[in-house]
Amino acid sequence: MMLFLAQLGGGAGGGKGGSFLQLVIPFGLMFAIMYFLMIRPQRKKEKDRQEMLKRVRKGDKVVSSGGIHGKITTVRENTLIVCVDEAKDINLKIDRNSVTGVTLTEDDEEEE
C-alpha cells in the first residue's frame, strides 16, 4: 500500500512540483514542434505572398484565385485591370488580393 501511495504522490514532500513539470514539459515541446512545423512556414509563405503582391506591375501575366489568366494593363491601389483577350479587347477588374501567382513578368518577356 505504501508503494502505491508513494507512486501517486511522488513520495513525502514536494511531489506536486515534479508532477507539474512532467505535464508542462511535454506540452511545451508539442507547442514548439507545432510552431516550427506548421505556424512558422505558414507565416513565411504569407509574407512571401504579400511581397509578390507589392511587386505586381503593369505588363505582368498573372493568375487569379478564380483561375483567370491575363496580362495587367492598369495597376491601382487595391485593384488591377487585367486584359484577358487582346483580340476581343476583354478587360477584367480584379482585386489585388485575388492574385495567386505571377506566371510571367515583363522582364522575363524581354529575355525570351
N, CA, C and O atoms as a GROMACS GRO file, in nm:
protein
  448
    1MET      N    1   0.082  -0.119   0.000
    1MET     CA    2   0.000   0.000   0.000
    1MET      C    3   0.087   0.126   0.000
    1MET      O    4   0.055   0.222  -0.070
    2MET      N    5   0.195   0.126   0.077
    2MET     CA    6   0.283   0.243   0.084
    2MET      C    7   0.350   0.269  -0.051
    2MET      O    8   0.371   0.384  -0.090
    3LEU      N    9   0.384   0.162  -0.121
    3LEU     CA   10   0.447   0.177  -0.252
    3LEU      C   11   0.351   0.244  -0.349
    3LEU      O   12   0.392   0.330  -0.427
    4PHE      N   13   0.224   0.205  -0.346
    4PHE     CA   14   0.121   0.264  -0.431
    4PHE      C   15   0.104   0.412  -0.400
    4PHE      O   16   0.094   0.493  -0.492
    5LEU      N   17   0.099   0.451  -0.273
    5LEU     CA   18   0.083   0.592  -0.235
    5LEU      C   19   0.207   0.672  -0.272
    5LEU      O   20   0.196   0.789  -0.312
    6ALA      N   21   0.323   0.613  -0.261
    6ALA     CA   22   0.446   0.682  -0.297
    6ALA      C   23   0.449   0.711  -0.447
    6ALA      O   24   0.500   0.815  -0.489
    7GLN      N   25   0.396   0.619  -0.526
    7GLN     CA   26   0.392   0.641  -0.671
    7GLN      C   27   0.292   0.749  -0.708
    7GLN      O   28   0.317   0.828  -0.798
    8LEU      N   29   0.177   0.753  -0.639
    8LEU     CA   30   0.076   0.853  -0.669
    8LEU      C   31   0.120   0.992  -0.627
    8LEU      O   32   0.111   1.087  -0.705
    9GLY      N   33   0.167   1.006  -0.505
    9GLY     CA   34   0.200   1.137  -0.451
    9GLY      C   35   0.343   1.178  -0.477
    9GLY      O   36   0.377   1.293  -0.450
   10GLY      N   37   0.424   1.095  -0.527
   10GLY     CA   38   0.562   1.129  -0.553
   10GLY      C   39   0.648   1.122  -0.429
   10GLY      O   40   0.757   1.178  -0.426
   11GLY      N   41   0.602   1.055  -0.328
   11GLY     CA   42   0.680   1.042  -0.207
   11GLY      C   43   0.644   1.151  -0.108
   11GLY      O   44   0.547   1.224  -0.128
   12ALA      N   45   0.719   1.161  -0.002
   12ALA     CA   46   0.690   1.258   0.101
   12ALA      C   47   0.749   1.392   0.064
   12ALA      O   48   0.868   1.403   0.036
   13GLY      N   49   0.665   1.496   0.063
   13GLY     CA   50   0.710   1.634   0.044
   13GLY      C   51   0.751   1.666  -0.099
   13GLY      O   52   0.834   1.597  -0.157
   14GLY      N   53   0.694   1.770  -0.156
   14GLY     CA   54   0.735   1.821  -0.288
   14GLY      C   55   0.693   1.736  -0.406
   14GLY      O   56   0.753   1.750  -0.512
   15GLY      N   57   0.596   1.651  -0.393
   15GLY     CA   58   0.553   1.566  -0.503
   15GLY      C   59   0.478   1.642  -0.611
   15GLY      O   60   0.483   1.602  -0.727
   16LYS      N   61   0.409   1.749  -0.576
   16LYS     CA   62   0.329   1.823  -0.674
   16LYS      C   63   0.416   1.900  -0.772
   16LYS      O   64   0.379   1.914  -0.889
   17GLY      N   65   0.529   1.951  -0.729
   17GLY     CA   66   0.617   2.025  -0.818
   17GLY      C   67   0.670   1.939  -0.931
   17GLY      O   68   0.680   1.985  -1.045
   18GLY      N   69   0.705   1.818  -0.901
   18GLY     CA   70   0.756   1.727  -1.003
   18GLY      C   71   0.649   1.687  -1.102
   18GLY      O   72   0.677   1.678  -1.222
   19SER      N   73   0.528   1.664  -1.056
   19SER     CA   74   0.420   1.624  -1.148
   19SER      C   75   0.378   1.741  -1.236
   19SER      O   76   0.338   1.720  -1.351
   20PHE      N   77   0.388   1.863  -1.184
   20PHE     CA   78   0.356   1.980  -1.265
   20PHE      C   79   0.455   1.993  -1.380
   20PHE      O   80   0.414   2.019  -1.493
   21LEU      N   81   0.583   1.976  -1.352
   21LEU     CA   82   0.684   1.982  -1.458
   21LEU      C   83   0.666   1.870  -1.559
   21LEU      O   84   0.692   1.889  -1.678
   22GLN      N   85   0.624   1.754  -1.512
   22GLN     CA   86   0.601   1.642  -1.602
   22GLN      C   87   0.486   1.671  -1.698
   22GLN      O   88   0.480   1.612  -1.806
   23LEU      N   89   0.395   1.759  -1.661
   23LEU     CA   90   0.286   1.798  -1.751
   23LEU      C   91   0.326   1.914  -1.842
   23LEU      O   92   0.290   1.915  -1.960
   24VAL      N   93   0.399   2.010  -1.790
   24VAL     CA   94   0.432   2.130  -1.865
   24VAL      C   95   0.535   2.102  -1.975
   24VAL      O   96   0.521   2.153  -2.086
   25ILE      N   97   0.635   2.025  -1.946
   25ILE     CA   98   0.742   2.000  -2.043
   25ILE      C   99   0.690   1.933  -2.171
   25ILE      O  100   0.726   1.977  -2.280
   26PRO      N  101   0.607   1.828  -2.163
   26PRO     CA  102   0.556   1.770  -2.289
   26PRO      C  103   0.469   1.866  -2.370
   26PRO      O  104   0.477   1.869  -2.493
   27PHE      N  105   0.385   1.946  -2.301
   27PHE     CA  106   0.303   2.042  -2.374
   27PHE      C  107   0.388   2.152  -2.437
   27PHE      O  108   0.360   2.198  -2.547
   28GLY      N  109   0.492   2.193  -2.366
   28GLY     CA  110   0.583   2.291  -2.423
   28GLY      C  111   0.655   2.238  -2.545
   28GLY      O  112   0.671   2.309  -2.644
   29LEU      N  113   0.698   2.114  -2.539
   29LEU     CA  114   0.764   2.051  -2.654
   29LEU      C  115   0.668   2.036  -2.772
   29LEU      O  116   0.706   2.059  -2.886
   30MET      N  117   0.544   1.998  -2.743
   30MET     CA  118   0.445   1.984  -2.851
   30MET      C  119   0.419   2.119  -2.918
   30MET      O  120   0.408   2.127  -3.041
   31PHE      N  121   0.409   2.226  -2.837
   31PHE     CA  122   0.388   2.359  -2.895
   31PHE      C  123   0.507   2.400  -2.980
   31PHE      O  124   0.489   2.454  -3.089
   32ALA      N  125   0.629   2.375  -2.932
   32ALA     CA  126   0.748   2.411  -3.009
   32ALA      C  127   0.754   2.336  -3.141
   32ALA      O  128   0.788   2.394  -3.244
   33ILE      N  129   0.720   2.209  -3.139
   33ILE     CA  130   0.719   2.130  -3.263
   33ILE      C  131   0.613   2.182  -3.359
   33ILE      O  132   0.640   2.195  -3.478
   34MET      N  133   0.493   2.213  -3.308
   34MET     CA  134   0.387   2.268  -3.393
   34MET      C  135   0.430   2.402  -3.453
   34MET      O  136   0.403   2.429  -3.570
   35TYR      N  137   0.497   2.484  -3.374
   35TYR     CA  138   0.540   2.615  -3.423
   35TYR      C  139   0.638   2.599  -3.540
   35TYR      O  140   0.621   2.664  -3.643
   36PHE      N  141   0.737   2.515  -3.523
   36PHE     CA  142   0.839   2.502  -3.627
   36PHE      C  143   0.791   2.422  -3.748
   36PHE      O  144   0.846   2.440  -3.856
   37LEU      N  145   0.693   2.336  -3.733
   37LEU     CA  146   0.645   2.257  -3.846
   37LEU      C  147   0.525   2.317  -3.917
   37LEU      O  148   0.504   2.291  -4.035
   38MET      N  149   0.445   2.398  -3.846
   38MET     CA  150   0.321   2.447  -3.907
   38MET      C  151   0.311   2.599  -3.908
   38MET      O  152   0.289   2.657  -4.014
   39ILE      N  153   0.326   2.664  -3.797
   39ILE     CA  154   0.300   2.807  -3.787
   39ILE      C  155   0.406   2.889  -3.858
   39ILE      O  156   0.372   2.978  -3.937
   40ARG      N  157   0.532   2.862  -3.834
   40ARG     CA  158   0.641   2.939  -3.893
   40ARG      C  159   0.644   2.930  -4.046
   40ARG      O  160   0.657   3.034  -4.111
   41PRO      N  161   0.632   2.811  -4.106
   41PRO     CA  162   0.630   2.806  -4.253
   41PRO      C  163   0.510   2.879  -4.313
   41PRO      O  164   0.521   2.940  -4.420
   42GLN      N  165   0.394   2.874  -4.246
   42GLN     CA  166   0.276   2.943  -4.297
   42GLN      C  167   0.296   3.094  -4.294
   42GLN      O  168   0.257   3.164  -4.388
   43ARG      N  169   0.357   3.146  -4.188
   43ARG     CA  170   0.385   3.289  -4.181
   43ARG      C  171   0.483   3.331  -4.290
   43ARG      O  172   0.466   3.437  -4.350
   44LYS      N  173   0.584   3.250  -4.316
   44LYS     CA  174   0.681   3.281  -4.421
   44LYS      C  175   0.614   3.281  -4.558
   44LYS      O  176   0.640   3.368  -4.641
   45LYS      N  177   0.527   3.184  -4.580
   45LYS     CA  178   0.456   3.176  -4.708
   45LYS      C  179   0.367   3.299  -4.729
   45LYS      O  180   0.362   3.353  -4.839
   46GLU      N  181   0.298   3.342  -4.624
   46GLU     CA  182   0.211   3.460  -4.635
   46GLU      C  183   0.294   3.586  -4.656
   46GLU      O  184   0.254   3.675  -4.731
   47LYS      N  185   0.409   3.596  -4.591
   47LYS     CA  186   0.497   3.712  -4.610
   47LYS      C  187   0.547   3.717  -4.754
   47LYS      O  188   0.551   3.825  -4.813
   48ASP      N  189   0.585   3.602  -4.811
   48ASP     CA  190   0.630   3.596  -4.950
   48ASP      C  191   0.518   3.636  -5.045
   48ASP      O  192   0.542   3.703  -5.146
   49ARG      N  193   0.395   3.595  -5.015
   49ARG     CA  194   0.281   3.629  -5.099
   49ARG      C  195   0.254   3.779  -5.097
   49ARG      O  196   0.227   3.839  -5.201
   50GLN      N  197   0.263   3.840  -4.979
   50GLN     CA  198   0.243   3.984  -4.969
   50GLN      C  199   0.350   4.061  -5.046
   50GLN      O  200   0.322   4.163  -5.109
   51GLU      N  201   0.473   4.012  -5.042
   51GLU     CA  202   0.581   4.074  -5.119
   51GLU      C  203   0.553   4.062  -5.269
   51GLU      O  204   0.577   4.156  -5.344
   52MET      N  205   0.504   3.947  -5.311
   52MET     CA  206   0.472   3.926  -5.452
   52MET      C  207   0.362   4.022  -5.496
   52MET      O  208   0.368   4.077  -5.606
   53LEU      N  209   0.261   4.043  -5.411
   53LEU     CA  210   0.152   4.135  -5.446
   53LEU      C  211   0.201   4.279  -5.453
   53LEU      O  212   0.150   4.358  -5.533
   54LYS      N  213   0.298   4.315  -5.370
   54LYS     CA  214   0.353   4.451  -5.376
   54LYS      C  215   0.432   4.474  -5.504
   54LYS      O  216   0.434   4.586  -5.555
   55ARG      N  217   0.496   4.370  -5.557
   55ARG     CA  218   0.581   4.382  -5.675
   55ARG      C  219   0.505   4.371  -5.806
   55ARG      O  220   0.564   4.392  -5.912
   56VAL      N  221   0.377   4.339  -5.803
   56VAL     CA  222   0.297   4.326  -5.926
   56VAL      C  223   0.292   4.462  -5.996
   56VAL      O  224   0.263   4.564  -5.934
   57ARG      N  225   0.319   4.461  -6.128
   57ARG     CA  226   0.318   4.586  -6.204
   57ARG      C  227   0.262   4.562  -6.344
   57ARG      O  228   0.235   4.449  -6.385
   58LYS      N  229   0.245   4.671  -6.414
   58LYS     CA  230   0.189   4.667  -6.549
   58LYS      C  231   0.276   4.579  -6.638
   58LYS      O  232   0.399   4.590  -6.637
   59GLY      N  233   0.212   4.493  -6.715
   59GLY     CA  234   0.282   4.404  -6.808
   59GLY      C  235   0.303   4.264  -6.755
   59GLY      O  236   0.336   4.173  -6.832
   60ASP      N  237   0.283   4.242  -6.625
   60ASP     CA  238   0.299   4.108  -6.568
   60ASP      C  239   0.180   4.021  -6.605
   60ASP      O  240   0.066   4.068  -6.611
   61LYS      N  241   0.207   3.895  -6.631
   61LYS     CA  242   0.100   3.798  -6.654
   61LYS      C  243   0.071   3.730  -6.522
   61LYS      O  244   0.160   3.677  -6.457
   62VAL      N  245  -0.058   3.731  -6.483
   62VAL     CA  246  -0.097   3.681  -6.352
   62VAL      C  247  -0.208   3.577  -6.364
   62VAL      O  248  -0.273   3.564  -6.467
   63VAL      N  249  -0.226   3.504  -6.254
   63VAL     CA  250  -0.336   3.408  -6.241
   63VAL      C  251  -0.414   3.448  -6.117
   63VAL      O  252  -0.355   3.471  -6.011
   64SER      N  253  -0.547   3.457  -6.131
   64SER     CA  254  -0.630   3.493  -6.015
   64SER      C  255  -0.675   3.366  -5.942
   64SER      O  256  -0.656   3.255  -5.991
   65SER      N  257  -0.734   3.385  -5.826
   65SER     CA  258  -0.782   3.270  -5.748
   65SER      C  259  -0.896   3.198  -5.819
   65SER      O  260  -0.922   3.082  -5.790
   66GLY      N  261  -0.962   3.265  -5.912
   66GLY     CA  262  -1.068   3.202  -5.990
   66GLY      C  263  -1.017   3.130  -6.112
   66GLY      O  264  -1.096   3.071  -6.185
   67GLY      N  265  -0.887   3.135  -6.135
   67GLY     CA  266  -0.827   3.066  -6.249
   67GLY      C  267  -0.820   3.150  -6.375
   67GLY      O  268  -0.798   3.096  -6.483
   68ILE      N  269  -0.839   3.280  -6.363
   68ILE     CA  270  -0.834   3.368  -6.479
   68ILE      C  271  -0.689   3.407  -6.506
   68ILE      O  272  -0.620   3.456  -6.417
   69HIS      N  273  -0.645   3.384  -6.629
   69HIS     CA  274  -0.510   3.421  -6.671
   69HIS      C  275  -0.520   3.548  -6.754
   69HIS      O  276  -0.608   3.559  -6.839
   70GLY      N  277  -0.431   3.643  -6.728
   70GLY     CA  278  -0.432   3.765  -6.805
   70GLY      C  279  -0.309   3.848  -6.783
   70GLY      O  280  -0.224   3.817  -6.700
   71LYS      N  281  -0.300   3.955  -6.861
   71LYS     CA  282  -0.187   4.047  -6.853
   71LYS      C  283  -0.236   4.178  -6.792
   71LYS      O  284  -0.339   4.232  -6.833
   72ILE      N  285  -0.162   4.228  -6.694
   72ILE     CA  286  -0.203   4.350  -6.625
   72ILE      C  287  -0.183   4.470  -6.716
   72ILE      O  288  -0.075   4.490  -6.772
   73THR      N  289  -0.290   4.551  -6.731
   73THR     CA  290  -0.281   4.673  -6.810
   73THR      C  291  -0.281   4.798  -6.722
   73THR      O  292  -0.223   4.900  -6.760
   74THR      N  293  -0.345   4.791  -6.606
   74THR     CA  294  -0.350   4.905  -6.514
   74THR      C  295  -0.339   4.856  -6.371
   74THR      O  296  -0.402   4.757  -6.334
   75VAL      N  297  -0.257   4.924  -6.291
   75VAL     CA  298  -0.242   4.890  -6.150
   75VAL      C  299  -0.295   5.006  -6.068
   75VAL      O  300  -0.251   5.120  -6.084
   76ARG      N  301  -0.388   4.976  -5.980
   76ARG     CA  302  -0.440   5.075  -5.885
   76ARG      C  303  -0.408   5.025  -5.745
   76ARG      O  304  -0.347   4.920  -5.728
   77GLU      N  305  -0.451   5.100  -5.645
   77GLU     CA  306  -0.415   5.067  -5.507
   77GLU      C  307  -0.459   4.926  -5.469
   77GLU      O  308  -0.376   4.846  -5.425
   78ASN      N  309  -0.587   4.894  -5.483
   78ASN     CA  310  -0.637   4.761  -5.443
   78ASN      C  311  -0.693   4.680  -5.558
   78ASN      O  312  -0.736   4.566  -5.539
   79THR      N  313  -0.693   4.736  -5.678
   79THR     CA  314  -0.748   4.664  -5.792
   79THR      C  315  -0.650   4.662  -5.908
   79THR      O  316  -0.560   4.746  -5.918
   80LEU      N  317  -0.670   4.566  -5.994
   80LEU     CA  318  -0.590   4.553  -6.116
   80LEU      C  319  -0.684   4.539  -6.234
   80LEU      O  320  -0.788   4.474  -6.224
   81ILE      N  321  -0.649   4.600  -6.344
   81ILE     CA  322  -0.722   4.579  -6.468
   81ILE      C  323  -0.639   4.479  -6.548
   81ILE      O  324  -0.522   4.504  -6.580
   82VAL      N  325  -0.701   4.365  -6.581
   82VAL     CA  326  -0.631   4.256  -6.648
   82VAL      C  327  -0.692   4.235  -6.785
   82VAL      O  328  -0.814   4.222  -6.798
   83CYS      N  329  -0.608   4.233  -6.888
   83CYS     CA  330  -0.652   4.205  -7.024
   83CYS      C  331  -0.649   4.054  -7.043
   83CYS      O  332  -0.544   3.990  -7.038
   84VAL      N  333  -0.768   3.997  -7.066
   84VAL     CA  334  -0.780   3.853  -7.081
   84VAL      C  335  -0.761   3.812  -7.227
   84VAL      O  336  -0.694   3.713  -7.255
   85ASP      N  337  -0.819   3.888  -7.318
   85ASP     CA  338  -0.809   3.857  -7.461
   85ASP      C  339  -0.786   3.987  -7.537
   85ASP      O  340  -0.876   4.071  -7.544
   86GLU      N  341  -0.668   4.004  -7.593
   86GLU     CA  342  -0.635   4.128  -7.662
   86GLU      C  343  -0.713   4.143  -7.792
   86GLU      O  344  -0.750   4.254  -7.829
   87ALA      N  345  -0.738   4.033  -7.862
   87ALA     CA  346  -0.808   4.039  -7.990
   87ALA      C  347  -0.951   4.090  -7.974
   87ALA      O  348  -1.000   4.167  -8.056
   88LYS      N  349  -1.017   4.047  -7.868
   88LYS     CA  350  -1.156   4.090  -7.845
   88LYS      C  351  -1.165   4.206  -7.745
   88LYS      O  352  -1.274   4.249  -7.711
   89ASP      N  353  -1.050   4.255  -7.699
   89ASP     CA  354  -1.042   4.366  -7.605
   89ASP      C  355  -1.127   4.340  -7.479
   89ASP      O  356  -1.211   4.421  -7.440
   90ILE      N  357  -1.101   4.225  -7.417
   90ILE     CA  358  -1.173   4.188  -7.295
   90ILE      C  359  -1.083   4.219  -7.175
   90ILE      O  360  -0.976   4.161  -7.159
   91ASN      N  361  -1.129   4.312  -7.092
   91ASN     CA  362  -1.056   4.350  -6.972
   91ASN      C  363  -1.141   4.319  -6.850
   91ASN      O  364  -1.263   4.335  -6.853
   92LEU      N  365  -1.077   4.274  -6.744
   92LEU     CA  366  -1.145   4.246  -6.618
   92LEU      C  367  -1.082   4.326  -6.506
   92LEU      O  368  -0.961   4.348  -6.504
   93LYS      N  369  -1.164   4.370  -6.415
   93LYS     CA  370  -1.116   4.439  -6.297
   93LYS      C  371  -1.117   4.338  -6.182
   93LYS      O  372  -1.223   4.288  -6.144
   94ILE      N  373  -1.000   4.308  -6.128
   94ILE     CA  374  -0.991   4.210  -6.020
   94ILE      C  375  -0.924   4.273  -5.899
   94ILE      O  376  -0.850   4.371  -5.910
   95ASP      N  377  -0.952   4.217  -5.784
   95ASP     CA  378  -0.893   4.262  -5.660
   95ASP      C  379  -0.748   4.216  -5.653
   95ASP      O  380  -0.717   4.105  -5.694
   96ARG      N  381  -0.661   4.300  -5.602
   96ARG     CA  382  -0.519   4.266  -5.593
   96ARG      C  383  -0.497   4.141  -5.508
   96ARG      O  384  -0.409   4.060  -5.539
   97ASN      N  385  -0.577   4.123  -5.403
   97ASN     CA  386  -0.560   4.007  -5.315
   97ASN      C  387  -0.604   3.876  -5.379
   97ASN      O  388  -0.574   3.769  -5.327
   98SER      N  389  -0.676   3.882  -5.492
   98SER     CA  390  -0.719   3.759  -5.557
   98SER      C  391  -0.611   3.701  -5.648
   98SER      O  392  -0.629   3.592  -5.702
   99VAL      N  393  -0.500   3.772  -5.665
   99VAL     CA  394  -0.390   3.720  -5.746
   99VAL      C  395  -0.318   3.612  -5.668
   99VAL      O  396  -0.273   3.635  -5.556
  100THR      N  397  -0.308   3.493  -5.728
  100THR     CA  398  -0.241   3.383  -5.660
  100THR      C  399  -0.099   3.361  -5.710
  100THR      O  400  -0.018   3.298  -5.642
  101GLY      N  401  -0.068   3.413  -5.828
  101GLY     CA  402   0.067   3.396  -5.878
  101GLY      C  403   0.095   3.479  -6.001
  101GLY      O  404   0.004   3.514  -6.077
  102VAL      N  405   0.221   3.510  -6.018
  102VAL     CA  406   0.268   3.580  -6.139
  102VAL      C  407   0.334   3.475  -6.225
  102VAL      O  408   0.433   3.413  -6.185
  103THR      N  409   0.279   3.454  -6.345
  103THR     CA  410   0.334   3.349  -6.433
  103THR      C  411   0.449   3.399  -6.517
  103THR      O  412   0.542   3.324  -6.544
  104LEU      N  413   0.445   3.525  -6.558
  104LEU     CA  414   0.549   3.580  -6.643
  104LEU      C  415   0.556   3.730  -6.619
  104LEU      O  416   0.455   3.799  -6.630
  105THR      N  417   0.674   3.780  -6.587
  105THR     CA  418   0.689   3.923  -6.565
  105THR      C  419   0.735   3.990  -6.693
  105THR      O  420   0.773   3.923  -6.789
  106GLU      N  421   0.731   4.123  -6.693
  106GLU     CA  422   0.771   4.199  -6.810
  106GLU      C  423   0.920   4.174  -6.841
  106GLU      O  424   0.959   4.169  -6.958
  107ASP      N  425   1.002   4.160  -6.738
  107ASP     CA  426   1.145   4.133  -6.758
  107ASP      C  427   1.168   3.998  -6.822
  107ASP      O  428   1.257   3.985  -6.906
  108ASP      N  429   1.089   3.897  -6.785
  108ASP     CA  430   1.103   3.763  -6.842
  108ASP      C  431   1.068   3.763  -6.990
  108ASP      O  432   1.130   3.692  -7.069
  109GLU      N  433   0.970   3.845  -7.028
  109GLU     CA  434   0.930   3.853  -7.170
  109GLU      C  435   1.042   3.911  -7.254
  109GLU      O  436   1.064   3.867  -7.368
  110GLU      N  437   1.115   4.009  -7.201
  110GLU     CA  438   1.223   4.072  -7.277
  110GLU      C  439   1.338   3.974  -7.300
  110GLU      O  440   1.405   3.982  -7.403
  111GLU      N  441   1.361   3.882  -7.206
  111GLU     CA  442   1.468   3.785  -7.219
  111GLU      C  443   1.439   3.680  -7.325
  111GLU      O  444   1.532   3.627  -7.386
  112GLU      N  445   1.312   3.649  -7.347
  112GLU     CA  446   1.274   3.545  -7.444
  112GLU      C  447   1.281   3.591  -7.582
  112GLU      O  448   1.252   3.515  -7.675
   0.00000   0.00000   0.00000
